[in-house]
Amino acid sequence: MIDGIHTEVMLADAYALLLIGVAVILEIVARHSHRRSEHFRNSGFTYKKKLDVWECPTGHHLTREQTDFERKIALYRAPAHKCNACHCKRDCTDSDDGRVLESRLDAWLQSELSRFHRGISLMLLLLAVLILAVEMFRHYDWRDWILLGLLLVPATFAGSRLSVSFWERERRS
């Protein structure tokens, strides 16, 4: 016991804090990774939302050719005759049918990869809440409860927010 607080309670708090930190870092890294991969996949091309076309660095438009609603991907293709006559073709594509770009129809929070990372984050938060709750049932001193509650309340709130966004995607599909 240190200052009236059980050592197990302090260890449980520290471990729960570590789990919460890992969940937060996982969310941040996953979002950053997704943004980077989207940026590099279509690097140099600009999406024109009003026209629903991608514009290549030389000014030619790639129009929507196909939409795969199951995978939530739209395929855009440049006209073959424009690509084949372009001076940048060698650096852009080796296809004689025109450059193809894939564009995701859903945002990061709705993508399958995000659900995977969100599920891991939720499990880490659930484990942290479970550890804190078990320690609250094991120790009845008010000092222990204050220390445990300082992490239990925000961890439960964060978990409920993540859970809502996780299950919201499930209802839409």
Buried (B, 14 or more C-beta within 10 A) or exposed (E): EEEEBBEEBBEBBEBBBEBBEBBBEBBEEBBEEBEEEBEEEBEEBEBEEEEEBBBBEBEBBBEBEEEEEEEBBBBBBBBEEBBBEBEBBEEBBEBEEBBBBEBBEEEBBBBEEBBEBBEBBBEBBBBBBEBBBEBBEEBEEEBBBEBBEEBBEEBBEBBEEBBEBBEEBEEEE
